[in-house]
Amino acid sequence: MADPADLGFDQILARLREVVGRLESGELTLEQSLAVYEEGVGLARKGQQLLATAEKRVEILVSAAGGVEVVPFDDRDGAGT
């Protein structure tokens, strides 16, 4: 597997789906499961970092475009469904 630091967000997401599929298959030994799980945790952390960086970039762009108020996204009100 490639180093998570070298992967883009879409590649990380695709690999995480593979990791979940392998874990859910029930075909791995305990040691294999732990290694795959560890890989998944690393991928998830890298994905979170990429999302946080993207969010900061968007906030900078929005604020530089005229001081538009930046508010956190909250989809709990159901507007996105």
N, C-alpha and C positions, 0 to 999 in steps of 0.2 A: 504494500500500500504506500502511496505517496505521503510525504510529510504533510500533515494538515496545514502547516504554514504556507505551503505552496499551492493550496487549493482555493478556488473561489467559492463563493457562497452556494451557488447552484451545485457545484461538485460535492461540497460538504453535505448538502441536503440529500443528494442522490446516494452518497456513501452511507449516510445515517439510515436511510431506508433499507439498504442492503444489510447493515448491521442488525437492525430490528428484525428483518426477515430471518436472518441466520439464528438469532437468539430465540425467536418464536418457533423455529422449526423443530426444536427439541432433539436435534441430531448431534449436538456438540457435547463433548465431555465437559466436566466441570472446569478443568483448566482452560480448555478452548473457549468456553463461555466467559470466563473471567477475562481472558485476553481480548475477546471481541467486545465485551462490555467496556473495558478500559479504553479501547480504541474509540468507542462511541462517546464516552465521556470527553475525551480529548477533542473529538470533532464538534461536539455540542458547545464546548467552551470556545473554540475558535469561531464557530458560527455566531455565538453571542457577541464576541468581540467585533466581528465584522459588522453586525447589525448596529452595535453601539457607535462604531465609527461612522457608519452611514448616517445615522440619526444626527450626530454632531455636525456632519457636513451639510445636511439639509438645513439644520437650524442656522448655521452660518450663512448659507445662501439666502435663506428667507430673511434673516435680519439685515443682510447687506442689500437686499432688494427694496428697502424702504421702511425698515423698522416695523414690519408686520408682527403682530403679537403671536408668539409661539406658545401653544398650549399642548400639554400631553394628550396623546390619542387615548381614548377610553371607549371601547366598543361594548361596554356592559349595558348600555342603554338599549341595545338591540337594533340600532340604526343600520348596522351592516348586514342584518339578516332579512 
